[in-house]
Amino acid sequence: MTTQQLHEQILQKKSFLCVGLDPDLTKMPPHLLETEDPIFEFNKAIIDATQDLAVGYKPNTAFFEAYGIKGWMSLQKTINYINENFPEQFTIADAKRGDIGNTSSMYAKAFFEDLNFDSVTVAPYMGKDSVEPFLAFENKHTIMLALTSNEGAFDFQTLTTNGTELYKQVLETSKTWKNSENLMYVVGATKAEYFADIRKIVPDSFLLVPGIGAQGGSLSEVCKYGMNDKVGLLVNSARAIIYASKGTDFAEKAREEALKVQQEMEEILNSRFQV
Amino acid sequence: MTTQQLHEQILQKKSFLCVGLDPDLTKMPPHLLETEDPIFEFNKAIIDATQDLAVGYKPNTAFFEAYGIKGWMSLQKTINYINENFPEQFTIADAKRGDIGNTSSMYAKAFFEDLNFDSVTVAPYMGKDSVEPFLAFENKHTIMLALTSNEGAFDFQTLTTNGTELYKQVLETSKTWKNSENLMYVVGATKAEYFADIRKIVPDSFLLVPGIGAQGGSLSEVCKYGMNDKVGLLVNSARAIIYASKGTDFAEKAREEALKVQQEMEEILNSRFQV
């Protein structure tokens, strides 16, 4: 998928919501545990209930790997289900990978070819040759960690180096890499005031924004500082939507929560773009 | 496994060699491709041929994930094979994971519980709460990236921050984390002269050292600066051993290469510890 197609979908749905799929057997409705593949059944119900309100889905690979081969099969079924039924959705493998060049090539193959995701998240610590193998894939997107939503972000990401914070250095440096137009960045919603500075460095890039909902970030603040003239934001919410209810009405409740976020997004888009 | 058990195995085998399992269908002997599970057959043959010369095995998860569910099944079979037949081996899931707390907990569950590895590699970029969930597992080890063996290591890891290089800051900070005694660190062999400074910060920790062999690092240099009085090194070699031959003699040739490294290690251990 191209960023232009993503942009068009955002305008059409009046939404830049990405739903995070973090399927945890201990948190999902008990009646699903009796099915053959609870993780897939859970994801499918959430996707069906929210697909007209969301522009993307972000399965978090950890929540599948924790269940071994069965979990990996659920991941495969989930991405296949989205690609077959809702091909307009932007899909993100939230995998936070990154390794030396020949290894990163294998990860890129895993997520872009074998599983056919539109994008994958990567960590920047190992530098250029750990990210460029992902960037080599046409119409695929590499979403690199810049400033994350957790407390530990302040351990290293905000340290000052060369007169600027590390995460800004990461943004600057990544712009010089081959095929850097295929980069997007993770910037946590819990740090809304940082978006203004970030937009000075990467004015045109899409930013994937976790931290709305359970982690407490503010959507309006993020948009105030982070939105560009092509919207340029994908705001992720997982727990607040997918675990809105533990009952048989979980999908309905998930839709209600997703609708609240979408409506807030629609208001923001209307006031900003007069659409 | 405890570090004490690892240390005893090193003295007994006179080896601190870890064999990297990076199974690539395009590089392995063609006759294996006709078997039902070429990746597992390849790994099994390499393990059988080298297990008395090595103290650990490091499957690189990317090379399994690239083949999807079938690859993940090969990974499961490989770790089960080692645990059942050679339980003395120190096993490393080279996965370079790391995410916010609840996600890292799921990764820890995947590698420490579901697959039952002794250790897993993690990336430090997201800080304390992305690593501590791994450290919470008793007698399991978390091997954090400090200074890697690739060219991209110089993009961010060696930037100066607070008057010291980032990788040194990573080492220092990690010592303050809960259960930090379960930490080991990745330090690339291609940067042997850095080991002296690293040992000033983490004198007692085990260091996992990639970059010997195909990547060109020198074993004697690494030992000169990096060895401590408990050895404290696990030196990894993958391609130079596992792809020593593409013929039906690949396991035999792998053993020959492993033996060369083990003999060099034995000499070093003898001269250093008069064992």
Contacts between the chains, C-beta under 8 A, distances in Angstrom:
chain1	res1	chain2	res2	distance
A	22	B	102	7.9
A	22	B	103	7.4
A	24	B	106	7.6
A	60	B	99	7.6
A	60	B	103	5.9
A	60	B	106	7.9
A	62	B	97	7.4
A	62	B	99	6.2
A	62	B	103	4.6
A	62	B	104	7.4
A	62	B	106	3.8
A	62	B	107	4.6
A	62	B	110	6.8
A	63	B	103	7.4
A	63	B	106	5.3
A	65	B	106	7.1
A	65	B	107	6.7
A	65	B	110	3.9
A	65	B	114	7.7
A	66	B	106	4.2
A	66	B	107	7.4
A	66	B	109	4.5
A	66	B	110	4.6
A	66	B	114	6.5
A	67	B	110	8.0
A	67	B	114	7.0
A	68	B	72	7.6
A	68	B	76	6.6
A	68	B	110	7.3
A	68	B	114	4.4
A	68	B	115	7.0
A	69	B	69	6.6
A	69	B	72	5.4
A	69	B	73	5.6
A	69	B	76	6.0
A	71	B	110	7.9
A	72	B	68	7.6
A	72	B	69	5.4
A	72	B	72	4.5
A	73	B	69	5.6
A	76	B	68	6.6
A	76	B	69	6.0
A	94	B	99	7.8
A	96	B	97	6.7
A	96	B	98	6.0
A	96	B	99	5.3
A	96	B	123	7.3
A	96	B	126	8.0
A	97	B	62	7.4
A	97	B	96	6.7
A	98	B	96	6.0
A	98	B	123	6.5
A	99	B	60	7.6
A	99	B	62	6.2
A	99	B	94	7.8
A	99	B	96	5.3
A	100	B	148	7.1
A	100	B	149	6.8
A	100	B	150	4.4
A	101	B	150	6.8
A	102	B	22	7.8
A	103	B	22	7.4
A	103	B	60	5.9
A	103	B	62	4.6
A	103	B	63	7.4
A	104	B	62	7.4
A	106	B	24	7.6
A	106	B	60	7.9
A	106	B	62	3.8
A	106	B	63	5.3
A	106	B	65	7.2
A	106	B	66	4.2
A	107	B	62	4.6
A	107	B	65	6.7
A	107	B	66	7.4
A	109	B	66	4.5
A	110	B	62	6.8
A	110	B	65	4.0
A	110	B	66	4.6
A	110	B	68	7.2
A	110	B	71	7.9
A	114	B	65	7.7
A	114	B	66	6.5
A	114	B	67	7.0
A	114	B	68	4.4
A	115	B	68	7.0
A	123	B	96	7.3
A	123	B	98	6.5
A	123	B	123	4.6
A	123	B	125	5.1
A	123	B	126	7.7
A	124	B	125	6.4
A	124	B	155	7.9
A	124	B	156	6.5
A	125	B	123	5.1
A	125	B	124	6.4
A	125	B	125	4.7
A	125	B	145	5.9
A	125	B	148	7.8
A	125	B	156	6.3
A	125	B	157	6.8
A	126	B	96	8.0
A	126	B	123	7.7
A	126	B	145	7.0
A	126	B	148	5.2
A	126	B	150	6.1
A	126	B	152	5.1
A	126	B	153	6.7
A	126	B	157	7.9
A	127	B	150	7.1
A	127	B	151	7.3
A	127	B	152	2.4
A	127	B	153	6.2
A	127	B	154	7.0
A	127	B	155	3.2
A	127	B	156	5.9
A	127	B	157	7.4
A	128	B	151	7.2
A	128	B	152	4.4
A	128	B	155	5.5
A	129	B	150	5.4
A	129	B	151	5.4
A	129	B	152	4.4
A	130	B	150	6.6
A	130	B	152	5.2
A	131	B	152	7.8
A	145	B	125	5.8
A	145	B	126	7.0
A	148	B	100	7.1
A	148	B	125	7.8
A	148	B	126	5.2
A	149	B	100	6.8
A	150	B	100	4.4
A	150	B	101	6.8
A	150	B	126	6.1
A	150	B	127	7.1
A	150	B	129	5.4
A	150	B	130	6.6
A	151	B	127	7.3
A	151	B	128	7.2
A	151	B	129	5.4
A	152	B	126	5.2
A	152	B	127	2.5
A	152	B	128	4.4
A	152	B	129	4.4
A	152	B	130	5.2
A	152	B	131	7.8
A	153	B	126	6.7
A	153	B	127	6.2
A	154	B	127	6.9
A	155	B	124	7.9
A	155	B	127	3.1
A	155	B	128	5.5
A	155	B	173	5.8
A	156	B	124	6.5
A	156	B	125	6.3
A	156	B	127	5.8
A	156	B	166	6.8
A	156	B	169	7.0
A	156	B	170	6.5
A	156	B	173	7.4
A	157	B	125	6.8
A	157	B	126	7.9
A	157	B	127	7.3
A	159	B	161	4.2
A	159	B	162	6.5
A	159	B	166	7.1
A	159	B	169	6.7
A	160	B	161	6.1
A	160	B	162	7.6
A	161	B	159	4.2
A	161	B	160	6.1
A	161	B	161	4.3
A	161	B	166	6.8
A	162	B	159	6.6
A	162	B	160	7.6
A	166	B	156	6.8
A	166	B	159	7.1
A	166	B	161	6.8
A	166	B	166	7.1
A	169	B	156	6.9
A	169	B	159	6.7
A	170	B	156	6.5
A	173	B	155	5.8
A	173	B	156	7.4
